[in-house]
Amino acid sequence: MRTLRHWWALGLILGLLTLTLASAEAAQFNWQQFKGTQLRVLLNKHPWQAGIEPHLKNFEALTGMKLVIEVYPEDQFRAKTLVELTSGASSMDVFMTMPGQEGLKYMRAGWYQPVDEFLKDPSLTASDYNWNDFLDKARDAMSIEGKLIGPPIQIENSALMYRKDVFQKYNVKVPTTLDELEAAAKALNGKAMTDDGQPGFGFVARGKRAAATSQFAGMLFAMNGTWLTPSREPAINSPEAVKAIDMWGRLLRLYGPPGSENNHWYEASSIFSQGKAAIWLDANSLFPVIEDPQKSKIIGKVGYAVFPKGPNNHPGGTVAPWGLGIPKTSKNQKAAWLFLQWVTNKEQVLKLQSEAGVLGARDSVWKDPKGKAKVPADLAVSLAEGSKVGTPFWNPPVVAVAEVRDAVGAAIVTSIQGGDVKAAADKAAAEMKRIMAETEKK
Amino acid sequence: MTDHTHTETPAPGTISGWSLFAERHPVLFFTTPAAVVVFILMVFPVFYTVYMSLHSWFASSVTSPEFVGLANFKRAIMEDERFRNAFWLTIYFTALATALQVILGVALALLLNRSFRGKGFFRSIFLLPMVATPVAIALVWMMMYNPTLGVMNYLVGLVGLGPYKWASDAHLVIPALAVVDTWEWTPLITLITLAGLATLPLEPYESALIDGATPAQMFWRITLPLLRPTIMVALLFRAIDCLKTFDIIYVMTAGGPGFASETLNVYTFQVGLFYFHIGYACSLLVILFSLVLGVSLVLIKVRRGSW
């Protein structure tokens, strides 16, 4: 018995040694420096979470740390993290976060531990991590008021999805600018485009109050408009922004389905996937809906492209990442950084993207043939390209995001209904000013 | 209370202090648990809501509530355009939905009160909508109302009308929602009215027949006046429910397009649970509560008096 136990111990040591050597081969980096630490990780139920969970035992083996993973559906996840952070006594070490949604609120409340220092420290960051490999605007989106809160784990863009067959049949050029977009929508509106030759709409997109704003943001950016001026005054009634609101509404009113003002992405996606629209502007991460044989009649007929450019070739579109953050209250911040780093290193991102089709944020992975395997070829190209030029401000950079989205969304609805856009934009700006004064006072 | 004398001298050791207490104060003993539950779950929240309505509190910041007196109410009534819009929409929706339901519900009850073959079957069928889940109903109706893919435009097209935008049209959305509410809740009015019809005396009808009254006269002069208290109860139930309708509106339009179907309850939900202005949301709730109470009192008065 005794000898047998010795053999076990020897085997274990040898095994650990091999593991350590293998990782040491990759880089002279001490993954074991926080051995024995236990990390509490809160995740939102999400394709990324489903993809990474089976691999986490490798992290535990590599670092000698123990992970306690908690997964909640999105609504409960948001409520749970908010309550824990508000209490000021959370035992979380890592949590999933969407900087565009809650970033400023959490940053102003002092709930994020910035990771800039960890990233610069060679004893805490492996030399092959290569932060600059992350797509430009995805990196920007993870910074709030100049402080980096963590790495992005999944990205999407507001982008152009179009019916390749319809464009070809009617000999219309795939739009690269907003002017061409409107021309194409106009030319294709009412043309036969379903399987049985029924006419469809030229254009479809979200028009429902708050829901519309996250995609409209791509057009606002293309028109060279912004949510706020540099001094944080509302800019939603600037001439550029008014042009964007006007165009979004005009496209839906003239070339879109009736009732667009109540359409969220799922209404828009069902119209598009039933073959009843030629162009859809929305998040490109929705591609599985279009390519789903159970629900879609247009599988393989859809092209994916970057958001059309605005006047003077100004780029459009948005970059919206999910990321990971470390709460200020965590007692294991440096150990948590090792976790953030490991799950977003090139190897893991490639694994998730090639196995589970999770849209990662690393340029090199998008260039790798394996990284492109699970997505349509032009989506791979346009996503990498769009994530280098789009705006990270898919949401207004304010504390009260939901309330401001409703105020701006009301102006978009007015535009769809053919009302006075300038007056609606002025009203939205006044609302924004009031909301910001109420919620951002020190 | 004289029963107590029998049990005043129990055998020692068989009855504990608690039982003795229960024996002596049965009223206190049996009502306390219920009273405690009601207090914790109903009385306390109401008073806490009123208390919070006097505060300004943006719940997602780290600041604590600040006492502002009646400022929330002043803002709602004097300055908040969305509140004013929501207030009138609530009344519009309630008036439209209850009127439709009462007229249809009473008509249906009169029809089902006659004897015909398969009466029991039809009665059960008509009551089914009431049993269904509101969220499921809302989702199905939303699909039917879809201007592009829905069946409603096809149906009205058969008689040469439309196409309409239904729930996506700022002017049609409240009637469209009232139709859904009517579809779901007309059976309740029918049910209550049927019960009322069953209790009507026969004598007035007999003498009316002898006097040579027409069926229409009998309906307007006898049935309706006798049914009035019953109908008013049904109306009261529906009016209270309509004033605070949330599920079908939230699921179908979330208050849209724009704010064209944002009733008080939907607006309050947004303010409280999406914008996190807890104090202001509480003051809106107090206003909604007063509105419901006011309408109920008026209806109860109408029921007692003559119309």
Interface residues (C-beta under 8 A of the other chain):
Chain A: L82 T86 G88 K105 R108 A109 G110 F201 G207 K208 R209 P257 P258 G259 S260 E261 N262 N263 E267 S270 I271 Q274 K276 V399 A400 A402 E403 D406 A410 V413 T414 I416 Q417 E438 T439
Chain B: F58 S60 S61 V62 N146 P147 T148 L149 P163 K165 W166 A167 S168 D169 A170 T253 A254 G255 G256 P257 G258 F259 Q270 F274 Y275 F276 H277
